[in-house]
Amino acid sequence: MIKRWPLLASIFSLCALLAAGCSTLDERQREWIFQPSDRSWGNSAQMTEGMQDVWIDFQSSITGEPARLHGLWLGGAPETTETPVLLYLHGARYNVAGSAPRIQRMHELGFSVLAIDYRGFGKSSKGLPSEASAREDARAAWTWLAARHPRQHRYIFGHSLGGAIGIDLAATVGDESGTIVESTFTSIADVASSFKWGWLPFGPFITQRFEAINTVKDIGAPLLVVHGTADSLINPTLGRKLYEAATVPKMFVLVEGGSHHNTNSVGATQYRAALSQLFRMKPEGSSTVADSRPQPRLVSPQPSLPSSLPSAALSPQEVRGEAHTPPAPAAI
């Protein structure tokens, strides 16, 4: 995730950075956007209990050097060809262990989950991540997952910044069964523009653009976009615009009271219903995936969202839920 204050600070110091040169500007943006860390909020050992460590080695075409990714695996037993597998791509600031509660919830929804740290995070190779390196990391993890689960339906999940990375991955591979993004945006420029000082003309100087609004048009499998009405970091209108730009079978789920951190738990009922409708996943107790073949176009009939969305602004078709999970520390 991207903390608001560092990004606002980048706006105020833009002129100074330009004077220092483009290289410095690019590095500072990467630091502000990714906030790479080996830290995790909460008791990571307790949160990741039952998850297995995974190591993914590959040769980076960007650096020309060997790279290693650390990941967490939470799989079902016994696992069959009808068990869908999910590549989980986290947001900024915290390592993969910080996403353990969300990983666990996706597992409870029926997926075996592989979650990875990008280079620069956690136990993965050191270095300052970039948009290009994060894309390469996601592709390496997808290749690893496909090699070990070639007969299973494979899905991509991304939270916040991870959603933009996930959409790019879905646009470049042709073997995913679907993509799920939560609290995700259209582009970094649009996120910055949604802040109080977003009227400043810094857009042309953004080097890490993450323009998911463009790449989402190239994905070839169903797309589920989930957003919370109480997300104070990524405006729900950006999630809605991302959904509208997609041309595949799709759904937009707006979770009342969902923040940037707890939409996954507050909207659990809506998640389950959307997975059943869009991806044809069956409830627990039966085969997990009935049919992942392309289905007729599914478009939620929500009205357009206002630029400033109150927490109760939901259409009558949506399942309402109460926010009951305390927010995690700010991060995307």
Solvent accessible surface area in square Angstrom, and as a share of the most:
residue,aa,sasa,rsa
1,M,8,0.04
2,I,0,0.00
3,K,57,0.24
4,R,86,0.31
5,W,184,0.65
6,P,33,0.21
7,L,13,0.07
8,L,7,0.04
9,A,49,0.38
10,S,14,0.09
11,I,11,0.06
12,F,126,0.52
13,S,38,0.25
14,L,22,0.11
15,C,106,0.64
16,A,68,0.53
17,L,11,0.06
18,L,63,0.31
19,A,94,0.72
20,A,65,0.50
21,G,27,0.26
22,C,105,0.63
23,S,79,0.51
24,T,48,0.28
25,L,6,0.03
26,D,31,0.16
27,E,79,0.36
28,R,89,0.32
29,Q,17,0.08
30,R,48,0.18
31,E,76,0.34
32,W,29,0.10
33,I,3,0.02
34,F,0,0.00
35,Q,30,0.13
36,P,43,0.27
37,S,18,0.12
38,D,95,0.49
39,R,134,0.49
40,S,29,0.19
41,W,81,0.28
42,G,57,0.55
43,N,86,0.44
44,S,41,0.27
45,A,79,0.61
46,Q,123,0.55
47,M,45,0.20
48,T,24,0.14
49,E,138,0.62
50,G,63,0.61
51,M,22,0.10
52,Q,118,0.52
53,D,86,0.44
54,V,15,0.09
55,W,100,0.35
56,I,5,0.02
57,D,91,0.47
58,F,41,0.17
59,Q,114,0.51
60,S,1,0.00
61,S,103,0.67
62,I,86,0.44
63,T,80,0.47
64,G,51,0.49
65,E,107,0.48
66,P,111,0.70
67,A,5,0.04
68,R,105,0.38
69,L,0,0.00
70,H,9,0.04
71,G,0,0.00
72,L,10,0.05
73,W,33,0.12
74,L,17,0.08
75,G,28,0.27
76,G,29,0.27
77,A,103,0.80
78,P,124,0.78
79,E,60,0.27
80,T,74,0.43
81,T,56,0.33
82,E,81,0.36
83,T,21,0.12
84,P,0,0.00
85,V,0,0.00
86,L,0,0.00
87,L,0,0.00
88,Y,0,0.00
89,L,0,0.00
90,H,3,0.01
91,G,6,0.06
92,A,4,0.03
93,R,40,0.15
94,Y,22,0.08
95,N,18,0.09
96,V,3,0.02
97,A,14,0.11
98,G,8,0.08
99,S,10,0.06
100,A,1,0.01
101,P,39,0.25
102,R,23,0.08
103,I,1,0.00
104,Q,65,0.29
105,R,53,0.20
106,M,0,0.00
107,H,46,0.20
108,E,89,0.40
109,L,16,0.08
110,G,24,0.23
111,F,1,0.00
112,S,0,0.00
113,V,0,0.00
114,L,0,0.00
115,A,0,0.00
116,I,0,0.00
117,D,1,0.01
118,Y,1,0.00
119,R,17,0.06
120,G,16,0.15
121,F,1,0.00
122,G,7,0.07
123,K,127,0.54
124,S,3,0.02
125,S,33,0.21
126,K,156,0.66
127,G,48,0.46
128,L,55,0.27
129,P,2,0.01
130,S,16,0.10
131,E,22,0.10
132,A,51,0.39
133,S,13,0.09
134,A,0,0.00
135,R,92,0.34
136,E,29,0.13
137,D,0,0.00
138,A,0,0.00
139,R,111,0.40
140,A,14,0.11
141,A,0,0.00
142,W,6,0.02
143,T,80,0.47
144,W,42,0.15
145,L,0,0.00
146,A,21,0.16
147,A,72,0.56
148,R,130,0.47
149,H,24,0.10
150,P,94,0.59
151,R,189,0.69
152,Q,21,0.09
153,H,61,0.27
154,R,18,0.07
155,Y,0,0.00
156,I,0,0.00
157,F,0,0.00
158,G,0,0.00
159,H,3,0.01
160,S,0,0.00
161,L,0,0.00
162,G,0,0.00
163,G,0,0.00
164,A,5,0.04
165,I,2,0.01
166,G,0,0.00
167,I,0,0.00
168,D,19,0.10
169,L,4,0.02
170,A,1,0.01
171,A,25,0.19
172,T,80,0.47
173,V,19,0.11
174,G,82,0.79
175,D,66,0.34
176,E,16,0.07
177,S,19,0.13
178,G,0,0.00
179,T,1,0.00
180,I,0,0.00
181,V,1,0.00
182,E,0,0.00
183,S,0,0.00
184,T,1,0.01
185,F,0,0.00
186,T,1,0.01
187,S,7,0.04
188,I,3,0.02
189,A,18,0.14
190,D,55,0.29
191,V,0,0.00
192,A,0,0.00
193,S,64,0.41
194,S,54,0.35
195,F,12,0.05
196,K,153,0.65
197,W,80,0.28
198,G,10,0.10
199,W,181,0.63
200,L,46,0.23
201,P,106,0.67
202,F,16,0.07
203,G,22,0.21
204,P,113,0.71
205,F,77,0.32
206,I,19,0.09
207,T,59,0.34
208,Q,13,0.06
209,R,79,0.29
210,F,6,0.03
211,E,59,0.26
212,A,2,0.01
213,I,45,0.23
214,N,75,0.38
215,T,31,0.18
216,V,0,0.00
217,K,108,0.46
218,D,96,0.50
219,I,7,0.03
220,G,69,0.66
221,A,9,0.07
222,P,14,0.09
223,L,0,0.00
224,L,0,0.00
225,V,0,0.00
226,V,0,0.00
227,H,0,0.00
228,G,0,0.00
229,T,5,0.03
230,A,42,0.32
231,D,8,0.04
232,S,91,0.58
233,L,19,0.09
234,I,0,0.00
235,N,38,0.19
236,P,4,0.03
237,T,16,0.10
238,L,11,0.06
239,G,0,0.00
240,R,23,0.08
241,K,108,0.46
242,L,0,0.00
243,Y,3,0.01
244,E,88,0.39
245,A,21,0.16
246,A,2,0.01
247,T,90,0.53
248,V,14,0.08
249,P,26,0.16
250,K,7,0.03
251,M,22,0.10
252,F,1,0.00
253,V,11,0.06
254,L,2,0.01
255,V,0,0.00
256,E,33,0.15
257,G,17,0.16
258,G,0,0.00
259,S,20,0.13
260,H,6,0.03
261,H,31,0.14
262,N,9,0.04
263,T,0,0.00
264,N,3,0.01
265,S,14,0.09
266,V,14,0.08
267,G,1,0.01
268,A,45,0.35
269,T,93,0.54
270,Q,11,0.05
271,Y,1,0.00
272,R,96,0.35
273,A,57,0.44
274,A,2,0.02
275,L,3,0.02
276,S,47,0.31
277,Q,88,0.39
278,L,2,0.01
279,F,5,0.02
280,R,68,0.25
281,M,8,0.03
282,K,91,0.39
283,P,90,0.57
284,E,130,0.58
285,G,90,0.87
286,S,60,0.39
287,S,43,0.28
288,T,30,0.17
289,V,8,0.05
290,A,59,0.46
291,D,33,0.17
292,S,25,0.16
293,R,168,0.61
294,P,118,0.74
295,Q,38,0.17
296,P,100,0.63
297,R,137,0.50
298,L,30,0.15
299,V,72,0.41
300,S,13,0.08
301,P,91,0.57
302,Q,16,0.07
303,P,87,0.54
304,S,94,0.61
305,L,30,0.15
306,P,66,0.42
307,S,97,0.62
308,S,88,0.57
309,L,22,0.11
310,P,79,0.50
311,S,61,0.40
312,A,63,0.49
313,A,30,0.24
314,L,22,0.11
315,S,8,0.05
316,P,130,0.82
317,Q,112,0.50
318,E,19,0.08
319,V,70,0.40
320,R,137,0.50
321,G,24,0.23
322,E,149,0.67
323,A,59,0.45
324,H,132,0.59
325,T,45,0.26
326,P,109,0.68
327,P,99,0.62
328,A,23,0.18
329,P,58,0.36
330,A,54,0.42
331,A,5,0.04
332,I,1,0.01
